[in-house]
């Protein structure tokens, strides 16, 4: 028997050498070792996720600060050419806060000025909507009288004045306190990242082994590039969507057009569902305030703009940023929403994109090659299928030759 590699060799009673198949060196043994490795990696990953969820008040602001730092880093790098690092960090941070504060103040006063008009139009719109729904339901033999509507209103009113609503309000206040704490922590972490982000990353790289340091540096560069490009590209696409829909709302004289435009802009940062939900909110406001005709026009505008977004803007702006399949994005979005709610929906897709870029760096797939590995595998699959089908064709041709003979 020929000696096999990695198998123990023993000598018999007559000096003959023979091999004994090792328990961990055959096919099943190697599969078992690989399965144990995968289970260990999965357990470590699950523990990390569990630990981060328990300290979400620190982890989430840190992750958001990292993403924002990557997006703002070109401005910091530009400001450092004419001022010290500390002053550059303060300038970029306060400039961003002033822009956000101005937008927030404008939205507040816009809602405050248009709120009475919206309330009046909402009353008329609800009455028209109720008549429309009653007319549609009457065609199917279903009627809703005023007593049922009054009963529903009384149920909502009684819930608003009940102890359950009060406990919910207390929970909301607690959530607001946690939000303020996280926001303050976010601003502090963001400032230090803008000031010393490059030195912090150099400190971590200094602890890595020399033979892996090149991959660590490449991973950091890809993460900064992906995070920054994702935020800037998403902001550009969301701004174009918000401007287009806001112009339509202003032309149609829909109340709260500017606040709805900002909501549409923010919704653009949640892939797949964010823009759809924000557009549905704009349609609902148009329906309540201006009637079904205006709502149908807004619906058409939202559909056209989102189709242009998905078929034109997304491939042009985000083609090099999110090199992910739509199914992967949907799964990441669902998992992030289940684990961390709205914040998870915001962070899941860019984190998945960065994780995939890092995997490509460490597996060598980030290097440009003449042949795409996926395309090469597809060709090999086609060749294997063709080779499997050829014997059947030969057999059928031989059978036909036999019949003619």
Secondary structure, 3 states (H helix, E strand, C coil): CCCCCCCEEEECCCCCEEEECCCCCCHHHHHHHHHHHHHHHHHHHHHHHHHHHHCHHHHHHHHHHHHHHHHHHHHHHHHCCCCCHHHHHHHHHHHHHHHHHHHHHHHHHHHHHHHHHHHHHHHHHHHHHHHHHHHHHHCCCCCCCHHHHHHHHHHHHHHHCCHHHHHHHHHHHHHHHHHHHHHHHHHHHHHHHHHHHHHHHHHHHHCCCHHHHHHHHHHHHHHHHHHHHHHHHHHHHHHHHHHHHHHHHHHCCCCCHHHHHHHHHHHCCCCCCHHHHHHHHHHHHHHHHHCHHHHHHHHHHHHHHHHHHHHHHHHHHHCCCCCCCHHHHHHHHHHHHHHHHHHHHHHHHHHHHHHHHHHHHHHCCCCCCCCCHHHHHHHHHHHHHHHHHHHHHHHHHHHHHHHHC
